[in-house]
Amino acid sequence: MLTNWRGVVAPGSIDDAQKAKLTEVVTKLHGTEAWKATLAKNNWDDAFLAGDEFKTFLTEDIAKVKTTLTEIGLVK
């Protein structure tokens, strides 16, 4: 399954405190009524991931897309 996901990313050079703060802010946003209303309005599934869970997802998704693109001849 191919999904159209969105993410909040930052430079790899941010420190652990900055990473934790960014994760905290976005996680708090995820709990808001505005977030839930946007999901409902757009008929989106809530597939929220943060921190290491998002990192794992991203790594796996990149590998899947690369495999697919290689199989159809768009990437060598």
PDB file of N, H, CA, C and O in Angstrom:
ATOM      1  N   MET A   1       0.837  -1.173   0.000  1.00  0.00           N
ATOM      2  CA  MET A   1       0.000   0.000   0.000  1.00  0.00           C
ATOM      3  C   MET A   1       0.888   1.244   0.000  1.00  0.00           C
ATOM      4  O   MET A   1       1.856   1.338   0.756  1.00  0.00           O
ATOM      5  N   LEU A   2       0.544   2.170  -0.843  1.00  0.00           N
ATOM      6  H   LEU A   2      -0.241   2.093  -1.457  1.00  0.00           H
ATOM      7  CA  LEU A   2       1.265   3.433  -0.918  1.00  0.00           C
ATOM      8  C   LEU A   2       0.411   4.495  -0.256  1.00  0.00           C
ATOM      9  O   LEU A   2      -0.758   4.664  -0.603  1.00  0.00           O
ATOM     10  N   THR A   3       0.988   5.209   0.690  1.00  0.00           N
ATOM     11  H   THR A   3       1.938   5.072   0.971  1.00  0.00           H
ATOM     12  CA  THR A   3       0.247   6.255   1.374  1.00  0.00           C
ATOM     13  C   THR A   3       0.875   7.606   1.095  1.00  0.00           C
ATOM     14  O   THR A   3       2.060   7.709   0.778  1.00  0.00           O
ATOM     15  N   ASN A   4       0.070   8.620   1.218  1.00  0.00           N
ATOM     16  H   ASN A   4      -0.893   8.536   1.475  1.00  0.00           H
ATOM     17  CA  ASN A   4       0.536   9.990   1.057  1.00  0.00           C
ATOM     18  C   ASN A   4       0.656  10.582   2.456  1.00  0.00           C
ATOM     19  O   ASN A   4      -0.312  11.130   2.983  1.00  0.00           O
ATOM     20  N   TRP A   5       1.815  10.476   3.051  1.00  0.00           N
ATOM     21  H   TRP A   5       2.602  10.031   2.624  1.00  0.00           H
ATOM     22  CA  TRP A   5       1.997  10.927   4.427  1.00  0.00           C
ATOM     23  C   TRP A   5       2.661  12.293   4.441  1.00  0.00           C
ATOM     24  O   TRP A   5       3.227  12.757   3.451  1.00  0.00           O
ATOM     25  N   ARG A   6       2.568  12.904   5.591  1.00  0.00           N
ATOM     26  H   ARG A   6       2.109  12.527   6.396  1.00  0.00           H
ATOM     27  CA  ARG A   6       3.222  14.189   5.813  1.00  0.00           C
ATOM     28  C   ARG A   6       4.062  14.089   7.069  1.00  0.00           C
ATOM     29  O   ARG A   6       3.794  13.260   7.938  1.00  0.00           O
ATOM     30  N   GLY A   7       5.070  14.923   7.165  1.00  0.00           N
ATOM     31  H   GLY A   7       5.288  15.596   6.458  1.00  0.00           H
ATOM     32  CA  GLY A   7       5.915  14.870   8.345  1.00  0.00           C
ATOM     33  C   GLY A   7       6.526  16.217   8.662  1.00  0.00           C
ATOM     34  O   GLY A   7       6.610  17.106   7.815  1.00  0.00           O
ATOM     35  N   VAL A   8       6.941  16.340   9.884  1.00  0.00           N
ATOM     36  H   VAL A   8       6.872  15.618  10.572  1.00  0.00           H
ATOM     37  CA  VAL A   8       7.703  17.507  10.318  1.00  0.00           C
ATOM     38  C   VAL A   8       9.130  17.015  10.493  1.00  0.00           C
ATOM     39  O   VAL A   8       9.383  16.070  11.241  1.00  0.00           O
ATOM     40  N   VAL A   9      10.049  17.653   9.807  1.00  0.00           N
ATOM     41  H   VAL A   9       9.843  18.420   9.199  1.00  0.00           H
ATOM     42  CA  VAL A   9      11.442  17.230   9.875  1.00  0.00           C
ATOM     43  C   VAL A   9      12.316  18.411  10.273  1.00  0.00           C
ATOM     44  O   VAL A   9      11.913  19.569  10.165  1.00  0.00           O
ATOM     45  N   ALA A  10      13.500  18.100  10.726  1.00  0.00           N
ATOM     46  H   ALA A  10      13.828  17.159  10.814  1.00  0.00           H
ATOM     47  CA  ALA A  10      14.462  19.118  11.145  1.00  0.00           C
ATOM     48  C   ALA A  10      15.843  18.680  10.689  1.00  0.00           C
ATOM     49  O   ALA A  10      16.046  17.512  10.357  1.00  0.00           O
ATOM     50  N   PRO A  11      16.785  19.597  10.669  1.00  0.00           N
ATOM     51  CA  PRO A  11      18.155  19.227  10.290  1.00  0.00           C
ATOM     52  C   PRO A  11      18.714  18.152  11.229  1.00  0.00           C
ATOM     53  O   PRO A  11      18.388  18.127  12.416  1.00  0.00           O
ATOM     54  N   GLY A  12      19.532  17.291  10.702  1.00  0.00           N
ATOM     55  H   GLY A  12      19.796  17.311   9.738  1.00  0.00           H
ATOM     56  CA  GLY A  12      20.152  16.249  11.511  1.00  0.00           C
ATOM     57  C   GLY A  12      21.082  16.791  12.581  1.00  0.00           C
ATOM     58  O   GLY A  12      21.500  16.059  13.478  1.00  0.00           O
ATOM     59  N   SER A  13      21.405  18.067  12.488  1.00  0.00           N
ATOM     60  H   SER A  13      21.066  18.662  11.759  1.00  0.00           H
ATOM     61  CA  SER A  13      22.342  18.663  13.440  1.00  0.00           C
ATOM     62  C   SER A  13      21.690  19.181  14.725  1.00  0.00           C
ATOM     63  O   SER A  13      22.394  19.663  15.613  1.00  0.00           O
ATOM     64  N   ILE A  14      20.349  19.089  14.844  1.00  0.00           N
ATOM     65  H   ILE A  14      19.777  18.697  14.123  1.00  0.00           H
ATOM     66  CA  ILE A  14      19.742  19.574  16.091  1.00  0.00           C
ATOM     67  C   ILE A  14      20.149  18.665  17.243  1.00  0.00           C
ATOM     68  O   ILE A  14      20.409  17.477  17.053  1.00  0.00           O
ATOM     69  N   ASP A  15      20.200  19.240  18.436  1.00  0.00           N
ATOM     70  H   ASP A  15      19.989  20.205  18.591  1.00  0.00           H
ATOM     71  CA  ASP A  15      20.611  18.429  19.584  1.00  0.00           C
ATOM     72  C   ASP A  15      19.407  17.693  20.174  1.00  0.00           C
ATOM     73  O   ASP A  15      18.268  17.914  19.762  1.00  0.00           O
ATOM     74  N   ASP A  16      19.673  16.824  21.136  1.00  0.00           N
ATOM     75  H   ASP A  16      20.598  16.645  21.471  1.00  0.00           H
ATOM     76  CA  ASP A  16      18.618  15.993  21.726  1.00  0.00           C
ATOM     77  C   ASP A  16      17.521  16.823  22.383  1.00  0.00           C
ATOM     78  O   ASP A  16      16.348  16.456  22.317  1.00  0.00           O
ATOM     79  N   ALA A  17      17.888  17.936  23.016  1.00  0.00           N
ATOM     80  H   ALA A  17      18.841  18.234  23.070  1.00  0.00           H
ATOM     81  CA  ALA A  17      16.888  18.788  23.671  1.00  0.00           C
ATOM     82  C   ALA A  17      15.964  19.425  22.629  1.00  0.00           C
ATOM     83  O   ALA A  17      14.752  19.503  22.836  1.00  0.00           O
ATOM     84  N   GLN A  18      16.532  19.876  21.520  1.00  0.00           N
ATOM     85  H   GLN A  18      17.515  19.813  21.352  1.00  0.00           H
ATOM     86  CA  GLN A  18      15.723  20.461  20.450  1.00  0.00           C
ATOM     87  C   GLN A  18      14.812  19.411  19.821  1.00  0.00           C
ATOM     88  O   GLN A  18      13.648  19.679  19.525  1.00  0.00           O
ATOM     89  N   LYS A  19      15.350  18.227  19.625  1.00  0.00           N
ATOM     90  H   LYS A  19      16.296  18.008  19.866  1.00  0.00           H
ATOM     91  CA  LYS A  19      14.568  17.121  19.068  1.00  0.00           C
ATOM     92  C   LYS A  19      13.404  16.781  19.992  1.00  0.00           C
ATOM     93  O   LYS A  19      12.276  16.596  19.533  1.00  0.00           O
ATOM     94  N   ALA A  20      13.674  16.701  21.282  1.00  0.00           N
ATOM     95  H   ALA A  20      14.590  16.851  21.654  1.00  0.00           H
ATOM     96  CA  ALA A  20      12.629  16.386  22.252  1.00  0.00           C
ATOM     97  C   ALA A  20      11.549  17.461  22.271  1.00  0.00           C
ATOM     98  O   ALA A  20      10.361  17.146  22.347  1.00  0.00           O
ATOM     99  N   LYS A  21      11.949  18.717  22.203  1.00  0.00           N
ATOM    100  H   LYS A  21      12.914  18.973  22.141  1.00  0.00           H
ATOM    101  CA  LYS A  21      10.985  19.824  22.216  1.00  0.00           C
ATOM    102  C   LYS A  21      10.110  19.797  20.974  1.00  0.00           C
ATOM    103  O   LYS A  21       8.894  19.962  21.073  1.00  0.00           O
ATOM    104  N   LEU A  22      10.704  19.591  19.813  1.00  0.00           N
ATOM    105  H   LEU A  22      11.692  19.457  19.733  1.00  0.00           H
ATOM    106  CA  LEU A  22       9.939  19.524  18.573  1.00  0.00           C
ATOM    107  C   LEU A  22       8.949  18.362  18.617  1.00  0.00           C
ATOM    108  O   LEU A  22       7.792  18.515  18.224  1.00  0.00           O
ATOM    109  N   THR A  23       9.395  17.216  19.088  1.00  0.00           N
ATOM    110  H   THR A  23      10.334  17.092  19.407  1.00  0.00           H
ATOM    111  CA  THR A  23       8.520  16.053  19.215  1.00  0.00           C
ATOM    112  C   THR A  23       7.378  16.346  20.184  1.00  0.00           C
ATOM    113  O   THR A  23       6.233  15.975  19.927  1.00  0.00           O
ATOM    114  N   GLU A  24       7.685  17.004  21.283  1.00  0.00           N
ATOM    115  H   GLU A  24       8.615  17.305  21.491  1.00  0.00           H
ATOM    116  CA  GLU A  24       6.667  17.363  22.272  1.00  0.00           C
ATOM    117  C   GLU A  24       5.608  18.299  21.681  1.00  0.00           C
ATOM    118  O   GLU A  24       4.411  18.095  21.885  1.00  0.00           O
ATOM    119  N   VAL A  25       6.048  19.314  20.957  1.00  0.00           N
ATOM    120  H   VAL A  25       7.020  19.480  20.791  1.00  0.00           H
ATOM    121  CA  VAL A  25       5.120  20.290  20.369  1.00  0.00           C
ATOM    122  C   VAL A  25       4.171  19.610  19.378  1.00  0.00           C
ATOM    123  O   VAL A  25       2.959  19.818  19.430  1.00  0.00           O
ATOM    124  N   VAL A  26       4.721  18.809  18.490  1.00  0.00           N
ATOM    125  H   VAL A  26       5.705  18.640  18.448  1.00  0.00           H
ATOM    126  CA  VAL A  26       3.884  18.163  17.486  1.00  0.00           C
ATOM    127  C   VAL A  26       2.967  17.122  18.132  1.00  0.00           C
ATOM    128  O   VAL A  26       1.824  16.960  17.705  1.00  0.00           O
ATOM    129  N   THR A  27       3.448  16.427  19.140  1.00  0.00           N
ATOM    130  H   THR A  27       4.377  16.559  19.487  1.00  0.00           H
ATOM    131  CA  THR A  27       2.612  15.459  19.845  1.00  0.00           C
ATOM    132  C   THR A  27       1.443  16.165  20.536  1.00  0.00           C
ATOM    133  O   THR A  27       0.324  15.651  20.528  1.00  0.00           O
ATOM    134  N   LYS A  28       1.685  17.321  21.125  1.00  0.00           N
ATOM    135  H   LYS A  28       2.593  17.739  21.131  1.00  0.00           H
ATOM    136  CA  LYS A  28       0.600  18.104  21.737  1.00  0.00           C
ATOM    137  C   LYS A  28      -0.413  18.538  20.677  1.00  0.00           C
ATOM    138  O   LYS A  28      -1.620  18.471  20.908  1.00  0.00           O
ATOM    139  N   LEU A  29       0.072  18.980  19.523  1.00  0.00           N
ATOM    140  H   LEU A  29       1.053  19.035  19.335  1.00  0.00           H
ATOM    141  CA  LEU A  29      -0.829  19.372  18.437  1.00  0.00           C
ATOM    142  C   LEU A  29      -1.717  18.205  18.015  1.00  0.00           C
ATOM    143  O   LEU A  29      -2.898  18.382  17.718  1.00  0.00           O
ATOM    144  N   HIS A  30      -1.133  17.021  17.995  1.00  0.00           N
ATOM    145  H   HIS A  30      -0.173  16.877  18.237  1.00  0.00           H
ATOM    146  CA  HIS A  30      -1.878  15.824  17.604  1.00  0.00           C
ATOM    147  C   HIS A  30      -3.096  15.589  18.505  1.00  0.00           C
ATOM    148  O   HIS A  30      -4.089  15.009  18.066  1.00  0.00           O
ATOM    149  N   GLY A  31      -3.021  16.029  19.736  1.00  0.00           N
ATOM    150  H   GLY A  31      -2.214  16.500  20.092  1.00  0.00           H
ATOM    151  CA  GLY A  31      -4.119  15.823  20.679  1.00  0.00           C
ATOM    152  C   GLY A  31      -5.213  16.881  20.622  1.00  0.00           C
ATOM    153  O   GLY A  31      -6.177  16.802  21.383  1.00  0.00           O
ATOM    154  N   THR A  32      -5.088  17.861  19.747  1.00  0.00           N
ATOM    155  H   THR A  32      -4.304  17.925  19.129  1.00  0.00           H
ATOM    156  CA  THR A  32      -6.051  18.963  19.721  1.00  0.00           C
ATOM    157  C   THR A  32      -7.294  18.628  18.901  1.00  0.00           C
ATOM    158  O   THR A  32      -7.286  17.746  18.042  1.00  0.00           O
ATOM    159  N   GLU A  33      -8.358  19.362  19.200  1.00  0.00           N
ATOM    160  H   GLU A  33      -8.365  20.078  19.898  1.00  0.00           H
ATOM    161  CA  GLU A  33      -9.596  19.220  18.434  1.00  0.00           C
ATOM    162  C   GLU A  33      -9.389  19.675  16.993  1.00  0.00           C
ATOM    163  O   GLU A  33      -9.988  19.111  16.077  1.00  0.00           O
ATOM    164  N   ALA A  34      -8.550  20.687  16.782  1.00  0.00           N
ATOM    165  H   ALA A  34      -8.064  21.145  17.526  1.00  0.00           H
ATOM    166  CA  ALA A  34      -8.275  21.168  15.429  1.00  0.00           C
ATOM    167  C   ALA A  34      -7.654  20.059  14.579  1.00  0.00           C
ATOM    168  O   ALA A  34      -7.988  19.907  13.404  1.00  0.00           O
ATOM    169  N   TRP A  35      -6.756  19.293  15.177  1.00  0.00           N
ATOM    170  H   TRP A  35      -6.484  19.417  16.132  1.00  0.00           H
ATOM    171  CA  TRP A  35      -6.119  18.182  14.462  1.00  0.00           C
ATOM    172  C   TRP A  35      -7.180  17.161  14.061  1.00  0.00           C
ATOM    173  O   TRP A  35      -7.236  16.719  12.914  1.00  0.00           O
ATOM    174  N   LYS A  36      -8.025  16.794  15.037  1.00  0.00           N
ATOM    175  H   LYS A  36      -7.979  17.154  15.969  1.00  0.00           H
ATOM    176  CA  LYS A  36      -9.078  15.813  14.776  1.00  0.00           C
ATOM    177  C   LYS A  36     -10.056  16.320  13.725  1.00  0.00           C
ATOM    178  O   LYS A  36     -10.500  15.549  12.875  1.00  0.00           O
ATOM    179  N   ALA A  37     -10.398  17.601  13.768  1.00  0.00           N
ATOM    180  H   ALA A  37     -10.037  18.228  14.459  1.00  0.00           H
ATOM    181  CA  ALA A  37     -11.319  18.183  12.792  1.00  0.00           C
ATOM    182  C   ALA A  37     -10.717  18.156  11.390  1.00  0.00           C
ATOM    183  O   ALA A  37     -11.422  17.897  10.414  1.00  0.00           O
ATOM    184  N   THR A  38      -9.421  18.421  11.289  1.00  0.00           N
ATOM    185  H   THR A  38      -8.848  18.632  12.082  1.00  0.00           H
ATOM    186  CA  THR A  38      -8.752  18.398   9.986  1.00  0.00           C
ATOM    187  C   THR A  38      -8.748  16.985   9.408  1.00  0.00           C
ATOM    188  O   THR A  38      -8.964  16.797   8.210  1.00  0.00           O
ATOM    189  N   LEU A  39      -8.502  15.995  10.263  1.00  0.00           N
ATOM    190  H   LEU A  39      -8.326  16.147  11.235  1.00  0.00           H
ATOM    191  CA  LEU A  39      -8.553  14.602   9.805  1.00  0.00           C
ATOM    192  C   LEU A  39      -9.937  14.281   9.261  1.00  0.00           C
ATOM    193  O   LEU A  39     -10.071  13.713   8.177  1.00  0.00           O
ATOM    194  N   ALA A  40     -10.967  14.648  10.021  1.00  0.00           N
ATOM    195  H   ALA A  40     -10.858  15.109  10.902  1.00  0.00           H
ATOM    196  CA  ALA A  40     -12.339  14.356   9.616  1.00  0.00           C
ATOM    197  C   ALA A  40     -12.712  15.101   8.333  1.00  0.00           C
ATOM    198  O   ALA A  40     -13.303  14.520   7.422  1.00  0.00           O
ATOM    199  N   LYS A  41     -12.368  16.377   8.266  1.00  0.00           N
ATOM    200  H   LYS A  41     -11.888  16.849   9.006  1.00  0.00           H
ATOM    201  CA  LYS A  41     -12.701  17.208   7.101  1.00  0.00           C
ATOM    202  C   LYS A  41     -12.116  16.633   5.816  1.00  0.00           C
ATOM    203  O   LYS A  41     -12.761  16.654   4.768  1.00  0.00           O
ATOM    204  N   ASN A  42     -10.899  16.123   5.902  1.00  0.00           N
ATOM    205  H   ASN A  42     -10.375  16.106   6.753  1.00  0.00           H
ATOM    206  CA  ASN A  42     -10.193  15.607   4.723  1.00  0.00           C
ATOM    207  C   ASN A  42     -10.317  14.097   4.540  1.00  0.00           C
ATOM    208  O   ASN A  42      -9.766  13.524   3.600  1.00  0.00           O
ATOM    209  N   ASN A  43     -11.055  13.458   5.462  1.00  0.00           N
ATOM    210  H   ASN A  43     -11.503  13.924   6.225  1.00  0.00           H
ATOM    211  CA  ASN A  43     -11.228  12.004   5.420  1.00  0.00           C
ATOM    212  C   ASN A  43      -9.881  11.275   5.457  1.00  0.00           C
ATOM    213  O   ASN A  43      -9.657  10.304   4.734  1.00  0.00           O
ATOM    214  N   TRP A  44      -8.993  11.776   6.322  1.00  0.00           N
ATOM    215  H   TRP A  44      -9.175  12.565   6.909  1.00  0.00           H
ATOM    216  CA  TRP A  44      -7.668  11.192   6.478  1.00  0.00           C
ATOM    217  C   TRP A  44      -7.663  10.215   7.653  1.00  0.00           C
ATOM    218  O   TRP A  44      -8.364  10.419   8.644  1.00  0.00           O
ATOM    219  N   ASP A  45      -6.868   9.158   7.533  1.00  0.00           N
ATOM    220  H   ASP A  45      -6.298   8.992   6.728  1.00  0.00           H
ATOM    221  CA  ASP A  45      -6.613   8.260   8.658  1.00  0.00           C
ATOM    222  C   ASP A  45      -5.588   8.914   9.568  1.00  0.00           C
ATOM    223  O   ASP A  45      -4.706   9.636   9.105  1.00  0.00           O
ATOM    224  N   ASP A  46      -5.707   8.662  10.846  1.00  0.00           N
ATOM    225  H   ASP A  46      -6.424   8.076  11.223  1.00  0.00           H
ATOM    226  CA  ASP A  46      -4.729   9.186  11.804  1.00  0.00           C
ATOM    227  C   ASP A  46      -3.615   8.160  11.962  1.00  0.00           C
ATOM    228  O   ASP A  46      -3.777   7.149  12.645  1.00  0.00           O
ATOM    229  N   ALA A  47      -2.504   8.430  11.333  1.00  0.00           N
ATOM    230  H   ALA A  47      -2.372   9.251  10.778  1.00  0.00           H
ATOM    231  CA  ALA A  47      -1.356   7.518  11.377  1.00  0.00           C
ATOM    232  C   ALA A  47      -0.179   8.212  12.057  1.00  0.00           C
ATOM    233  O   ALA A  47       0.968   8.073  11.634  1.00  0.00           O
ATOM    234  N   PHE A  48      -0.478   8.952  13.106  1.00  0.00           N
ATOM    235  H   PHE A  48      -1.410   9.065  13.451  1.00  0.00           H
ATOM    236  CA  PHE A  48       0.539   9.756  13.781  1.00  0.00           C
ATOM    237  C   PHE A  48       1.658   8.897  14.354  1.00  0.00           C
ATOM    238  O   PHE A  48       1.417   7.912  15.052  1.00  0.00           O
ATOM    239  N   LEU A  49       2.873   9.291  14.044  1.00  0.00           N
ATOM    240  H   LEU A  49       3.068  10.091  13.477  1.00  0.00           H
ATOM    241  CA  LEU A  49       4.072   8.674  14.600  1.00  0.00           C
ATOM    242  C   LEU A  49       5.031   9.797  14.969  1.00  0.00           C
ATOM    243  O   LEU A  49       5.088  10.821  14.288  1.00  0.00           O
ATOM    244  N   ALA A  50       5.768   9.607  16.027  1.00  0.00           N
ATOM    245  H   ALA A  50       5.721   8.776  16.580  1.00  0.00           H
ATOM    246  CA  ALA A  50       6.742  10.620  16.445  1.00  0.00           C
ATOM    247  C   ALA A  50       8.041   9.948  16.862  1.00  0.00           C
ATOM    248  O   ALA A  50       8.071   8.763  17.196  1.00  0.00           O
ATOM    249  N   GLY A  51       9.097  10.721  16.836  1.00  0.00           N
ATOM    250  H   GLY A  51       9.072  11.684  16.565  1.00  0.00           H
ATOM    251  CA  GLY A  51      10.389  10.249  17.328  1.00  0.00           C
ATOM    252  C   GLY A  51      10.892   9.021  16.596  1.00  0.00           C
ATOM    253  O   GLY A  51      10.870   8.964  15.366  1.00  0.00           O
ATOM    254  N   ASP A  52      11.345   8.040  17.359  1.00  0.00           N
ATOM    255  H   ASP A  52      11.363   8.086  18.357  1.00  0.00           H
ATOM    256  CA  ASP A  52      11.938   6.836  16.778  1.00  0.00           C
ATOM    257  C   ASP A  52      10.938   6.039  15.940  1.00  0.00           C
ATOM    258  O   ASP A  52      11.322   5.396  14.963  1.00  0.00           O
ATOM    259  N   GLU A  53       9.649   6.077  16.318  1.00  0.00           N
ATOM    260  H   GLU A  53       9.337   6.599  17.112  1.00  0.00           H
ATOM    261  CA  GLU A  53       8.640   5.369  15.522  1.00  0.00           C
ATOM    262  C   GLU A  53       8.566   5.953  14.114  1.00  0.00           C
ATOM    263  O   GLU A  53       8.480   5.216  13.132  1.00  0.00           O
ATOM    264  N   PHE A  54       8.599   7.290  14.023  1.00  0.00           N
ATOM    265  H   PHE A  54       8.669   7.889  14.821  1.00  0.00           H
ATOM    266  CA  PHE A  54       8.572   7.924  12.709  1.00  0.00           C
ATOM    267  C   PHE A  54       9.859   7.615  11.942  1.00  0.00           C
ATOM    268  O   PHE A  54       9.826   7.355  10.739  1.00  0.00           O
ATOM    269  N   LYS A  55      10.972   7.646  12.637  1.00  0.00           N
ATOM    270  H   LYS A  55      10.999   7.858  13.614  1.00  0.00           H
ATOM    271  CA  LYS A  55      12.253   7.346  11.989  1.00  0.00           C
ATOM    272  C   LYS A  55      12.233   5.939  11.383  1.00  0.00           C
ATOM    273  O   LYS A  55      12.678   5.746  10.251  1.00  0.00           O
ATOM    274  N   THR A  56      11.721   4.961  12.128  1.00  0.00           N
ATOM    275  H   THR A  56      11.359   5.118  13.047  1.00  0.00           H
ATOM    276  CA  THR A  56      11.626   3.585  11.634  1.00  0.00           C
ATOM    277  C   THR A  56      10.703   3.516  10.423  1.00  0.00           C
ATOM    278  O   THR A  56      11.042   2.905   9.410  1.00  0.00           O
ATOM    279  N   PHE A  57       9.530   4.149  10.533  1.00  0.00           N
ATOM    280  H   PHE A  57       9.254   4.646  11.357  1.00  0.00           H
ATOM    281  CA  PHE A  57       8.594   4.177   9.407  1.00  0.00           C
ATOM    282  C   PHE A  57       9.252   4.768   8.169  1.00  0.00           C
ATOM    283  O   PHE A  57       9.154   4.203   7.080  1.00  0.00           O
ATOM    284  N   LEU A  58       9.917   5.896   8.334  1.00  0.00           N
ATOM    285  H   LEU A  58       9.996   6.356   9.218  1.00  0.00           H
ATOM    286  CA  LEU A  58      10.533   6.593   7.212  1.00  0.00           C
ATOM    287  C   LEU A  58      11.591   5.727   6.539  1.00  0.00           C
ATOM    288  O   LEU A  58      11.640   5.652   5.311  1.00  0.00           O
ATOM    289  N   THR A  59      12.428   5.080   7.321  1.00  0.00           N
ATOM    290  H   THR A  59      12.388   5.141   8.319  1.00  0.00           H
ATOM    291  CA  THR A  59      13.467   4.204   6.783  1.00  0.00           C
ATOM    292  C   THR A  59      12.845   3.067   5.977  1.00  0.00           C
ATOM    293  O   THR A  59      13.298   2.760   4.875  1.00  0.00           O
ATOM    294  N   GLU A  60      11.799   2.442   6.535  1.00  0.00           N
ATOM    295  H   GLU A  60      11.431   2.692   7.431  1.00  0.00           H
ATOM    296  CA  GLU A  60      11.127   1.333   5.846  1.00  0.00           C
ATOM    297  C   GLU A  60      10.408   1.809   4.593  1.00  0.00           C
ATOM    298  O   GLU A  60      10.436   1.130   3.567  1.00  0.00           O
ATOM    299  N   ASP A  61       9.763   2.972   4.665  1.00  0.00           N
ATOM    300  H   ASP A  61       9.740   3.524   5.498  1.00  0.00           H
ATOM    301  CA  ASP A  61       9.024   3.493   3.515  1.00  0.00           C
ATOM    302  C   ASP A  61       9.969   3.836   2.368  1.00  0.00           C
ATOM    303  O   ASP A  61       9.665   3.549   1.210  1.00  0.00           O
ATOM    304  N   ILE A  62      11.096   4.437   2.674  1.00  0.00           N
ATOM    305  H   ILE A  62      11.343   4.670   3.615  1.00  0.00           H
ATOM    306  CA  ILE A  62      12.081   4.767   1.641  1.00  0.00           C
ATOM    307  C   ILE A  62      12.553   3.492   0.942  1.00  0.00           C
ATOM    308  O   ILE A  62      12.689   3.467  -0.282  1.00  0.00           O
ATOM    309  N   ALA A  63      12.800   2.443   1.714  1.00  0.00           N
ATOM    310  H   ALA A  63      12.690   2.464   2.708  1.00  0.00           H
ATOM    311  CA  ALA A  63      13.244   1.173   1.129  1.00  0.00           C
ATOM    312  C   ALA A  63      12.170   0.580   0.218  1.00  0.00           C
ATOM    313  O   ALA A  63      12.478   0.086  -0.867  1.00  0.00           O
ATOM    314  N   LYS A  64      10.904   0.629   0.657  1.00  0.00           N
ATOM    315  H   LYS A  64      10.653   1.031   1.538  1.00  0.00           H
ATOM    316  CA  LYS A  64       9.810   0.095  -0.168  1.00  0.00           C
ATOM    317  C   LYS A  64       9.670   0.874  -1.469  1.00  0.00           C
ATOM    318  O   LYS A  64       9.524   0.279  -2.537  1.00  0.00           O
ATOM    319  N   VAL A  65       9.711   2.181  -1.389  1.00  0.00           N
ATOM    320  H   VAL A  65       9.830   2.665  -0.522  1.00  0.00           H
ATOM    321  CA  VAL A  65       9.557   3.007  -2.582  1.00  0.00           C
ATOM    322  C   VAL A  65      10.725   2.771  -3.532  1.00  0.00           C
ATOM    323  O   VAL A  65      10.531   2.672  -4.743  1.00  0.00           O
ATOM    324  N   LYS A  66      11.935   2.682  -2.988  1.00  0.00           N
ATOM    325  H   LYS A  66      12.093   2.763  -2.003  1.00  0.00           H
ATOM    326  CA  LYS A  66      13.110   2.427  -3.836  1.00  0.00           C
ATOM    327  C   LYS A  66      12.977   1.085  -4.553  1.00  0.00           C
ATOM    328  O   LYS A  66      13.291   0.978  -5.739  1.00  0.00           O
ATOM    329  N   THR A  67      12.510   0.055  -3.832  1.00  0.00           N
ATOM    330  H   THR A  67      12.255   0.142  -2.868  1.00  0.00           H
ATOM    331  CA  THR A  67      12.314  -1.260  -4.438  1.00  0.00           C
ATOM    332  C   THR A  67      11.293  -1.180  -5.559  1.00  0.00           C
ATOM    333  O   THR A  67      11.517  -1.715  -6.645  1.00  0.00           O
ATOM    334  N   THR A  68      10.180  -0.520  -5.306  1.00  0.00           N
ATOM    335  H   THR A  68       9.998  -0.085  -4.424  1.00  0.00           H
ATOM    336  CA  THR A  68       9.130  -0.383  -6.320  1.00  0.00           C
ATOM    337  C   THR A  68       9.648   0.357  -7.549  1.00  0.00           C
ATOM    338  O   THR A  68       9.437  -0.086  -8.678  1.00  0.00           O
ATOM    339  N   LEU A  69      10.323   1.480  -7.330  1.00  0.00           N
ATOM    340  H   LEU A  69      10.494   1.840  -6.412  1.00  0.00           H
ATOM    341  CA  LEU A  69      10.853   2.255  -8.446  1.00  0.00           C
ATOM    342  C   LEU A  69      11.903   1.491  -9.235  1.00  0.00           C
ATOM    343  O   LEU A  69      12.001   1.649 -10.452  1.00  0.00           O
ATOM    344  N   THR A  70      12.688   0.665  -8.556  1.00  0.00           N
ATOM    345  H   THR A  70      12.609   0.536  -7.567  1.00  0.00           H
ATOM    346  CA  THR A  70      13.681  -0.176  -9.226  1.00  0.00           C
ATOM    347  C   THR A  70      12.981  -1.234 -10.067  1.00  0.00           C
ATOM    348  O   THR A  70      13.363  -1.481 -11.211  1.00  0.00           O
ATOM    349  N   GLU A  71      11.950  -1.859  -9.494  1.00  0.00           N
ATOM    350  H   GLU A  71      11.639  -1.658  -8.565  1.00  0.00           H
ATOM    351  CA  GLU A  71      11.235  -2.922 -10.207  1.00  0.00           C
ATOM    352  C   GLU A  71      10.547  -2.407 -11.469  1.00  0.00           C
ATOM    353  O   GLU A  71      10.436  -3.144 -12.449  1.00  0.00           O
ATOM    354  N   ILE A  72      10.088  -1.170 -11.463  1.00  0.00           N
ATOM    355  H   ILE A  72      10.178  -0.571 -10.667  1.00  0.00           H
ATOM    356  CA  ILE A  72       9.425  -0.641 -12.663  1.00  0.00           C
ATOM    357  C   ILE A  72      10.377   0.105 -13.589  1.00  0.00           C
ATOM    358  O   ILE A  72       9.957   0.682 -14.592  1.00  0.00           O
ATOM    359  N   GLY A  73      11.671   0.089 -13.244  1.00  0.00           N
ATOM    360  H   GLY A  73      12.013  -0.381 -12.430  1.00  0.00           H
ATOM    361  CA  GLY A  73      12.685   0.626 -14.122  1.00  0.00           C
ATOM    362  C   GLY A  73      12.968   2.108 -14.026  1.00  0.00           C
ATOM    363  O   GLY A  73      13.671   2.654 -14.876  1.00  0.00           O
ATOM    364  N   LEU A  74      12.441   2.769 -13.017  1.00  0.00           N
ATOM    365  H   LEU A  74      11.870   2.324 -12.327  1.00  0.00           H
ATOM    366  CA  LEU A  74      12.700   4.211 -12.871  1.00  0.00           C
ATOM    367  C   LEU A  74      13.971   4.508 -12.099  1.00  0.00           C
ATOM    368  O   LEU A  74      14.493   5.620 -12.173  1.00  0.00           O
ATOM    369  N   VAL A  75      14.480   3.527 -11.354  1.00  0.00           N
ATOM    370  H   VAL A  75      14.056   2.624 -11.293  1.00  0.00           H
ATOM    371  CA  VAL A  75      15.712   3.673 -10.589  1.00  0.00           C
ATOM    372  C   VAL A  75      16.564   2.450 -10.872  1.00  0.00           C
ATOM    373  O   VAL A  75      16.062   1.328 -10.934  1.00  0.00           O
ATOM    374  N   LYS A  76      17.859   2.679 -11.041  1.00  0.00           N
ATOM    375  H   LYS A  76      18.266   3.591 -10.990  1.00  0.00           H
ATOM    376  CA  LYS A  76      18.768   1.553 -11.293  1.00  0.00           C
ATOM    377  C   LYS A  76      19.529   1.202 -10.053  1.00  0.00           C
ATOM    378  O   LYS A  76      20.344   0.279 -10.070  1.00  0.00           O
TER     379      LYS A  76
END
